[in-house]
Amino acid sequence: MSSSKLKKKIKSFIISAGSIGAFAAINYTLLHTPLVFLMAFVLFIHELGHYLVAKYHKAKVSYPIFLPLPLFSVGLTRIRDLPLSKVPVVALSGMLFSISFIIFLLINNYFLLLFPTSILFAILFSELFYNFIGFDGKKYRSAKQKLNAFA
């Protein structure tokens, strides 16, 4: 990898890390609860799911950028050159990664009692609900319709 490509990757990574940090900082300032950092990490895991699965399918992927807003954030991962047949898989991967992580936390929370269980269930159901009706769910349904039209 050339020096200029490496610098560009490092700059992109710093922007990504800074934007998720800004989300956590803004919301911690407003809410004064460490659960904000858990929410930021769940969002990071979600976008990491899109990133890793798209990379696995040989797409050109940029690091995710998080738009830090009060009380919520939007994560954007730019994916190019992804075959249409792989779009549904990549669209669902973020939700599956984050739900798997939350279930892992729920299982560990049974023994370690790190978080209130009701909060973890609320995060789990909000992840399911918002991603099913939100942008990822819309992208998944749209890609499935296009694939069915070709079949």
C-alpha positions as CSV (number, residue, x, y, z in Angstrom):
1,M,0.0,0.0,0.0
2,S,1.4,3.4,-1.0
3,S,2.0,6.1,1.6
4,S,-0.7,8.3,0.2
5,K,-3.3,5.5,0.4
6,L,-2.2,4.7,3.9
7,K,-2.6,8.4,5.0
8,K,-6.0,8.5,3.4
9,K,-7.1,5.3,5.2
10,I,-5.8,6.7,8.5
11,K,-7.6,10.0,8.0
12,S,-10.8,8.2,7.2
13,F,-10.5,6.0,10.3
14,I,-9.9,9.1,12.5
15,I,-13.0,10.7,11.1
16,S,-15.0,7.6,11.7
17,A,-13.7,7.2,15.3
18,G,-14.2,10.9,16.0
19,S,-17.8,10.9,14.7
20,I,-18.8,8.0,17.0
21,G,-17.0,9.7,19.8
22,A,-18.9,13.0,19.1
23,F,-22.1,11.0,19.3
24,A,-21.2,9.6,22.7
25,A,-20.0,13.0,24.0
26,I,-23.0,14.9,22.9
27,N,-25.4,12.4,24.4
28,Y,-23.5,11.9,27.6
29,T,-23.5,15.6,28.1
30,L,-27.3,15.6,27.7
31,L,-28.2,12.4,29.5
32,H,-25.4,11.9,32.0
33,T,-25.6,8.1,31.8
34,P,-22.9,5.7,30.8
35,L,-25.5,3.7,28.8
36,V,-24.8,6.2,26.0
37,F,-21.5,4.5,25.5
38,L,-23.2,1.2,25.2
39,M,-25.6,2.6,22.6
40,A,-22.6,4.1,20.7
41,F,-20.9,0.7,20.7
42,V,-24.0,-1.1,19.5
43,L,-24.2,1.4,16.6
44,F,-20.6,0.8,15.9
45,I,-21.1,-3.0,15.8
46,H,-24.1,-2.5,13.5
47,E,-22.0,-0.5,11.0
48,L,-19.1,-2.8,11.4
49,G,-21.4,-5.7,10.3
50,H,-22.2,-3.8,7.0
51,Y,-18.5,-3.0,6.5
52,L,-17.2,-6.6,7.1
53,V,-19.8,-8.4,5.1
54,A,-19.5,-6.0,2.1
55,K,-15.7,-6.4,2.3
56,Y,-16.1,-10.2,2.3
57,H,-18.1,-9.9,-0.9
58,K,-15.3,-7.8,-2.5
59,A,-17.2,-4.5,-2.6
60,K,-15.4,-1.2,-2.2
61,V,-16.3,0.0,1.3
62,S,-15.5,3.2,3.2
63,Y,-15.2,3.4,7.0
64,P,-18.6,4.3,8.6
65,I,-19.3,7.9,9.4
66,F,-21.7,8.7,12.2
67,L,-23.9,11.8,12.2
68,P,-24.0,12.7,15.9
69,L,-27.4,14.1,16.8
70,P,-29.0,14.6,20.2
71,L,-30.6,11.4,21.5
72,F,-29.7,9.3,18.4
73,S,-27.2,8.9,15.7
74,V,-27.2,7.9,12.1
75,G,-24.4,5.6,10.8
76,L,-23.5,5.7,7.1
77,T,-21.2,3.1,5.4
78,R,-20.6,3.8,1.8
79,I,-20.6,0.6,-0.3
80,R,-19.8,0.5,-4.0
81,D,-19.5,-2.3,-6.6
82,L,-21.7,-4.7,-4.7
83,P,-23.5,-7.3,-6.8
84,L,-27.3,-6.9,-6.5
85,S,-27.6,-10.5,-5.2
86,K,-25.5,-9.5,-2.2
87,V,-27.4,-6.3,-1.2
88,P,-30.0,-8.1,1.0
89,V,-27.2,-9.9,2.9
90,V,-25.2,-6.7,3.5
91,A,-28.4,-4.8,4.4
92,L,-29.3,-7.4,7.1
93,S,-25.8,-7.9,8.3
94,G,-25.7,-4.8,10.4
95,M,-28.8,-5.7,12.3
96,L,-27.6,-9.3,12.8
97,F,-24.2,-8.2,14.1
98,S,-25.8,-5.8,16.6
99,I,-28.5,-8.2,17.7
100,S,-25.9,-10.9,18.2
101,F,-23.9,-8.5,20.3
102,I,-26.9,-7.5,22.4
103,I,-27.8,-11.2,23.0
104,F,-24.2,-11.8,24.0
105,L,-24.5,-9.0,26.5
106,L,-27.8,-10.4,27.8
107,I,-26.3,-13.8,28.4
108,N,-23.2,-12.3,30.2
109,N,-25.4,-9.9,32.1
110,Y,-27.1,-12.8,33.7
111,F,-23.9,-13.7,35.4
112,L,-22.1,-10.3,35.7
113,L,-25.1,-7.8,36.2
114,L,-23.4,-5.0,34.3
115,F,-26.5,-3.4,32.9
116,P,-30.2,-3.3,33.8
117,T,-31.8,-6.2,31.8
118,S,-34.8,-4.0,30.8
119,I,-32.4,-1.6,29.1
120,L,-30.7,-4.4,27.2
121,F,-34.1,-5.7,26.0
122,A,-35.2,-2.1,25.1
123,I,-32.0,-1.8,23.0
124,L,-32.6,-5.2,21.4
125,F,-36.2,-4.4,20.4
126,S,-35.4,-0.9,19.2
127,E,-32.7,-2.4,17.0
128,L,-35.1,-4.9,15.6
129,F,-37.9,-2.4,15.1
130,Y,-36.0,0.6,13.7
131,N,-33.9,-1.6,11.4
132,F,-36.8,-3.5,10.1
133,I,-38.9,-0.5,9.2
134,G,-35.9,1.9,8.7
135,F,-33.3,2.3,5.9
136,D,-31.7,-1.1,6.2
137,G,-35.1,-2.9,6.0
138,K,-36.2,-0.7,3.1
139,K,-32.9,-1.5,1.3
140,Y,-33.4,-5.2,2.0
141,R,-37.0,-5.3,0.7
142,S,-36.1,-3.2,-2.4
143,A,-33.2,-5.5,-3.3
144,K,-35.4,-8.6,-2.8
145,Q,-38.1,-7.1,-5.1
146,K,-35.5,-6.4,-7.8
147,L,-34.1,-9.9,-7.5
148,N,-37.6,-11.4,-7.7
149,A,-38.3,-9.3,-10.8
150,F,-35.3,-10.9,-12.5
151,A,-36.2,-14.4,-11.5
